[in-house]
């Protein structure tokens, strides 16, 4: 297969695995979040329209007759582009790939709120009709502690802009981002903000602290206490319980999540989501530990996989070799296994 002769960025949402990827910006315009290393050492820049258009036609030649219905604009924030430049890029995309039905991008609240309502509508009408929002938390305290550079008010304002323009909105939430210190505020304020936004989709991630980040430094200094696997599930249980009056799709699709089967449409699947969590908590501590270890070592994808006797016994044998660990040491080991899944 010939090599790519157009740029590809380092990141895309999991749901964009089959999408056309076109790079409009390099890096992230903020790049200061305490938990993130995605764009470490990379200065943010907006690529020239000429270079982006050249890449679009190079992608067209590379993929030959392949038809794409979705496209994701990389890297961190295509809305940082001047509106007229973004519109020109979108027009070229539709010309080269007329089958496109959805064009999406990450968008920072602080960037988007600098656009006028008219500009946002024009961008949506030109084809950029899906916004990915790295909301992470609805808590002002958590957002400040994580150096997100945004506030709940700016998140809500950008969401209103996007929805008024006709864009779908997918929000990412990170369970555990408040640590034990701010867990209750993280859950309550995140649920409250999601209830106000009513996004098209809510994607849940579980926190794994990356070595070398500011957040890792906070952990080492005792300023941030990561949640255990069980506490992370309890946080998600509390979040789902507090989601009211919305009709969002809800999902745990990243492998870093413990209960990946938590997926459904609100409100109709709310009881089912909570029932799955109840099943986990109804298990004995030994069974919970078996499932956690099995998930973190890729034996299990769902709770029902524990019914496979071969898998269960294999995991149990591994668990028995850790019987010398006290609960705190075992939780620390699970934490390290989760870190490897980043």
NORVEN-V534688 format. One record per backbone hydrogen bond with DSSP energy under -0.5 kcal/mol. NH is the residue of the N-H (numbers start at 1). CO is the residue of the C=O. If there is no record, write none. Layout:
NH;CO + NH;CO
This chain:
16;13 + 17;14 + 19;16 + 20;70 + 22;20 + 22;72 + 24;22 + 24;74 + 25;74 + 26;45 + 34;146 + 36;33 + 40;37 + 42;39 + 43;41 + 45;26 + 47;24 + 47;45 + 52;48 + 53;49 + 54;50 + 55;51 + 56;52 + 57;53 + 58;54 + 59;55 + 60;56 + 61;57 + 62;58 + 63;59 + 64;60 + 66;63 + 71;102 + 72;20 + 73;104 + 74;22 + 74;72 + 76;27 + 78;106 + 79;106 + 80;77 + 81;78 + 85;82 + 86;82 + 87;83 + 88;84 + 89;85 + 90;86 + 91;87 + 92;88 + 93;89 + 94;90 + 95;91 + 96;92 + 97;93 + 100;97 + 101;69 + 102;69 + 103;127 + 104;71 + 105;130 + 106;73 + 107;132 + 111;108 + 112;108 + 113;109 + 114;111 + 115;112 + 120;116 + 121;117 + 122;118 + 123;119 + 124;120 + 125;121 + 126;122 + 127;124 + 128;123 + 129;103 + 129;127 + 130;103 + 131;168 + 132;105 + 133;131 + 133;170 + 134;132 + 135;133 + 136;172 + 137;135 + 138;186 + 140;138 + 143;139 + 144;140 + 145;141 + 146;142 + 147;144 + 148;143 + 155;151 + 156;152 + 157;153 + 158;154 + 159;155 + 160;156 + 161;157 + 162;158 + 163;159 + 164;160 + 165;161 + 166;162 + 166;163 + 167;162 + 168;129 + 170;131 + 171;169 + 171;201 + 172;133 + 173;203 + 174;136 + 175;173 + 175;205 + 177;174 + 179;176 + 180;225 + 182;178 + 183;180 + 186;182 + 187;183 + 188;184 + 189;185 + 190;186 + 191;187 + 192;188 + 193;189 + 194;190 + 195;191 + 196;192 + 197;193 + 198;194 + 200;169 + 201;169 + 202;249 + 203;171 + 204;251 + 205;173 + 207;175 + 213;210 + 215;34 + 217;213 + 218;214 + 219;215 + 220;216 + 221;217 + 222;219 + 223;218 + 224;218 + 226;224 + 232;228 + 233;229 + 234;230 + 235;231 + 236;232 + 237;233 + 238;234 + 239;235 + 240;236 + 241;237 + 242;238 + 243;239 + 243;240 + 244;242 + 249;200 + 250;264 + 251;202 + 252;262 + 253;251 + 254;204 + 257;254 + 260;258 + 262;259 + 263;261 + 264;250 + 266;248 + 269;265 + 270;267 + 273;269 + 274;270 + 275;271 + 276;272 + 277;273 + 278;274 + 279;275 + 280;276 + 281;277 + 282;278 + 283;279 + 283;280 + 288;284 + 289;285 + 290;286 + 291;287 + 292;288 + 293;289 + 294;290 + 295;291 + 296;292 + 297;293 + 298;295 + 299;294 + 300;294 + 305;302 + 306;303 + 307;304 + 308;305 + 309;307 + 312;308 + 313;309 + 314;310 + 315;311 + 316;312 + 317;313 + 318;314 + 319;315 + 320;316 + 321;317 + 322;319 + 323;320 + 325;322 + 330;326 + 331;327 + 332;328 + 333;329 + 334;330 + 335;331 + 336;332 + 337;333 + 338;334 + 339;335 + 340;336 + 341;338 + 342;339
